[in-house]
Amino acid sequence: MFYYSSRNKNIKTSSSDAILRGIAPDGGLYLPENFDEAKVCLEKIIEMTSNEISAEILSKFFTDFSYDEIKDIVNSAYNGTFKAQDLAPLSKVGDKFVLELYHGPTCAFKDVALSVLPRLITAAKKKKGITEETVILTATSGDTGSAAAHGFSDVPGTKIIVFYPAHGTSAVQEKQMTACPGKNVFVSSVDGNFDDAQSGVKKIFAECKMPEGTALSSANSINIGRLVPQIAYYFTAYRDLVKAGEIKLYDKVDFVVPTGNFGDILAGYFAEKIGLPVGKLVCASNENKVLTEFFETGRYNKLRKFKITRSPSMDILISSNLERLISLTYGTDKNAEYMKTLFEKGEYTIPENELSALTDKFAAGCCNDEQTLDTIGKVFREHNYLMDTHTAVAWNVSEKLASTENKTVILSTASPYKFSGSVLKALGKAVSGNEFEMIKTLHELTEAPIPESLADLDKAENLHNDKIAKEDMQDYVLSRAEAK
């Protein structure tokens, strides 16, 4: 399987190179050249364990590695790492199903891919005989940073640098990053929002000349090695529905995904392209509804007021992975044109007569903070099921947009304990104390188990206290890359 740039079909590379580079030389994102080569047999895959499904899919996309090599990577990534009996349990809640993706070490869905990516990078370097140090660079709106830092902590031959917005994460998310151990881990807040941090990272990839003996790569979902592992849990959800007798083999399923950077929902689109029966992929947004407006009107406009919401991981105005969908749908030349217009003018528009090529498969909706809290309270009262703010956005949107003829799976991307203040408020309780005290209060109120990694997080030592201006990101990267 070869990979090409989303902005130029002629820029191609191997799967190992795509994983190691993270981003194409022209600033585009890597796409698989032929999805048909990655097709799976649905009858066989529903008989597999979660690890086996992951290995099957990864081995089809990353053909530089043998199946046995991929199987070893998957088993070392997941065995003993996730607390759930299965990688991503599927819970029936009313007439919907919730795919719980937060049972990993940092209690967020990004653990699924970021437990695998460090091992893929290490294996790719070994296969290519690369000895230079890989500097992993990532911007985060909250969960990617902690998952990436923990995933790469003390991985030989790597350093990881995490940038997060100074006022755009929860206290729990920030603590997970600043308390992450590892001599190769560097974390800094950036005076700006997530888009400032993400734009700074992209600029560094495009312009920064790294010190001799080092090379940049990415842990964001712009890296194909981060995106592909997420495909697997769409298949595990489908398997569980079949095994439970909720659907018959080849019935279509709707998936509702809370998303800001568009990576998680794009993994669902990739899943369909290799054989998963998907009805609609529903893109759920908070008040930063740039994606909702795009799918409704064809206009992508990042020039709008940025809002800090109770679902901070979706507080994003530049959805990087949307570029991959545009390129797959309209071609690399057209995508390059749109991306150039976005960079120069802050917006682009898909003509109305061409938009159906996207909306035939995707739907989009949004809800505000008040609706988010109302949804958490309603679902808990009616079903005794506790969810976080991002999952609540998806649930709210699902009630508006999911079809009636298909079963609906809602992707739950974080533990409710990562946003305990908002969840308590949703349950009608007075919010007092810090977030860590609220975790205990929420447990006393609901008796929902506290994830082990969050139980004593407040006692962890802050190991990273750096704070920089967004203009200083490149200098920070160079100084940390040169550090011994």
Secondary structure as UniProt FT lines:
FT   STRAND          2..5
FT   TURN            6..7
FT   STRAND          8..14
FT   HELIX           15..21
FT   TURN            25..26
FT   STRAND          30..32
FT   HELIX           35..38
FT   HELIX           42..45
FT   TURN            46..47
FT   HELIX           50..61
FT   TURN            63..64
FT   HELIX           67..78
FT   TURN            79..81
FT   STRAND          90..93
FT   TURN            94..95
FT   STRAND          96..100
FT   TURN            105..106
FT   HELIX           110..114
FT   TURN            115..116
FT   HELIX           117..128
FT   STRAND          133..139
FT   HELIX           143..152
FT   TURN            153..154
FT   TURN            156..157
FT   STRAND          158..165
FT   TURN            166..167
FT   HELIX           171..178
FT   TURN            183..184
FT   STRAND          185..191
FT   HELIX           194..207
FT   TURN            212..213
FT   STRAND          214..218
FT   TURN            221..222
FT   HELIX           224..227
FT   HELIX           228..230
FT   HELIX           231..243
FT   TURN            244..245
FT   TURN            249..250
FT   STRAND          253..258
FT   HELIX           263..273
FT   TURN            274..275
FT   STRAND          278..285
FT   HELIX           290..297
FT   STRAND          299..301
FT   HELIX           312..314
FT   TURN            320..321
FT   HELIX           322..330
FT   HELIX           332..345
FT   STRAND          347..349
FT   HELIX           352..354
FT   HELIX           356..359
FT   TURN            360..361
FT   STRAND          362..366
FT   HELIX           369..383
FT   HELIX           389..401
FT   STRAND          407..412
FT   HELIX           416..419
FT   HELIX           420..426
FT   TURN            427..428
FT   HELIX           435..446
FT   HELIX           452..455
FT   HELIX           457..459
FT   STRAND          466..469
FT   HELIX           470..472
FT   HELIX           473..482
//
